[in-house]
């Protein structure tokens, strides 16, 4: 059974059409088709309520297993993706964000500025990835092999 994925790009400039969504496409390009089925791809402005609405819709009503977000995790005044994610999640999964910052720091000290989080809402795992295409690629390479096991556990499988 394939893992159903939603990819959400959180970006004012992408939502307004001023910039191409390279990071969201990077995520899609990295997901092996034999394991993952991208069912949803959306661009959302950096707005807490809009992000919450889309996260709730993807994690629950649509049967999405994994929601991967990109963008809105920094220290900018409109970077609210972690807050919106924490608001909708019922249980947090801090290991994802911890390892992304630890491994990211090995490549650039700026990785500590990422505030991304991960958690579970209903039967969906939500993981915040950074906004830059390079950081998205490096981050997804770190966690990609763990995601199928996480989904199996959420479905009631063992450790």
C-alpha positions in Angstrom: 0.0 0.0 0.0 1.4 3.4 -1.0 1.8 6.2 1.4 -0.5 9.1 0.6 1.3 12.4 0.8 0.2 16.1 0.7 2.9 18.7 -0.1 2.2 22.2 1.3 4.3 25.2 0.3 3.9 28.0 2.9 5.0 31.2 1.2 3.4 34.6 0.6 5.4 35.2 -2.6 4.5 31.7 -4.1 0.8 32.2 -3.1 0.8 35.6 -4.8 2.4 34.1 -7.9 5.6 36.2 -7.6 7.9 33.2 -7.2 7.8 29.6 -8.5 7.3 26.8 -6.0 10.7 25.2 -6.4 10.8 23.7 -2.8 7.4 21.9 -3.1 8.5 20.4 -6.4 11.8 19.3 -4.9 9.8 17.3 -2.3 7.7 15.7 -5.0 10.7 14.9 -7.1 12.5 13.2 -4.2 9.6 10.9 -3.2 10.0 7.4 -4.8 6.8 6.7 -6.8 6.8 3.0 -5.7 6.4 4.0 -2.1 4.7 7.4 -2.1 1.6 8.8 -3.8 1.4 12.6 -3.9 -2.4 13.2 -3.6 -2.3 16.9 -2.9 -0.1 19.8 -3.6 -1.0 23.3 -2.3 0.5 26.7 -1.9 -0.7 28.6 1.2 0.2 32.1 2.3 2.0 32.7 5.5 -1.2 33.0 7.5 -1.8 31.0 10.7 -5.6 30.5 10.1 -5.1 29.5 6.4 -2.3 27.1 7.3 -4.4 25.5 10.1 -7.4 25.1 7.7 -5.3 23.3 5.1 -3.5 21.2 7.6 -6.9 20.1 9.1 -8.3 19.3 5.7 -5.3 17.2 4.7 -4.8 15.4 8.0 -8.1 13.7 8.6 -10.7 14.3 6.1 -8.7 13.2 3.0 -6.9 10.1 4.5 -3.5 11.6 3.9 -0.8 9.6 5.7 2.0 12.3 5.6 1.8 16.0 5.2 5.1 17.6 4.3 5.3 21.4 4.5 8.0 23.6 3.2 8.6 27.2 4.3 7.5 29.5 7.1 9.8 27.9 9.8 12.3 30.8 10.3 12.3 33.8 12.5 10.6 36.2 10.1 7.5 38.0 11.4 5.2 36.0 9.1 6.9 32.6 9.7 4.1 30.8 11.6 4.1 27.3 10.1 5.4 25.7 13.4 2.7 27.4 15.5 0.0 26.3 13.0 1.3 22.8 13.0 1.5 22.5 16.8 -2.0 23.9 17.0 -3.5 21.1 14.9 -1.4 18.2 16.1 -2.6 16.0 18.9 0.8 14.4 19.6 4.2 15.8 18.8 7.0 13.8 17.1 10.1 15.9 18.1 12.7 13.4 16.8 12.1 14.6 13.2 12.8 18.3 13.9 15.6 17.5 16.3 17.5 15.4 13.8 16.9 17.9 11.0 18.5 20.7 13.1 21.4 18.6 14.3 22.3 17.3 10.9 21.6 20.6 9.2 23.9 22.3 11.7 26.7 20.1 10.4 26.3 21.8 7.0 25.5 25.4 8.2 25.1 27.0 11.6 22.0 28.7 10.2 20.1 25.4 10.7 19.6 26.3 14.3 17.3 29.2 13.2 14.8 26.7 11.8 11.8 26.3 14.1 10.1 23.4 12.3 8.1 20.8 14.2 6.5 17.5 13.5 3.5 15.8 15.0 0.5 13.6 14.4 -3.1 14.7 13.8 -5.6 11.9 13.6 -3.8 9.4 11.3 -1.5 11.8 9.6 2.1 12.7 10.3 2.9 16.4 9.7 6.5 17.4 9.2 7.8 20.9 8.7 10.7 21.2 6.3 12.7 24.4 5.7 11.8 26.7 2.8 14.9 26.7 0.6 15.2 24.0 -2.1 18.7 23.0 -0.9 17.6 22.7 2.7 14.5 20.8 1.7 16.6 18.3 -0.2 19.2 17.9 2.6 16.4 17.5 5.2 14.3 15.0 3.3 17.4 12.9 2.6 17.8 12.6 6.4 14.3 11.4 7.2 12.9 9.9 4.0 13.8 6.3 5.0 12.1 6.6 8.4 8.8 7.9 7.1 7.4 4.5 5.9 8.1 3.0 9.3 6.5 5.9 11.1 3.3 5.4 8.9 3.3 1.7 9.7 3.4 2.5 13.4 0.6 5.0 13.1 -1.4 2.3 11.4 -0.9 0.0 14.4 2.2 -1.8 13.3 5.0 -2.6 15.8 8.2 -0.8 16.5 
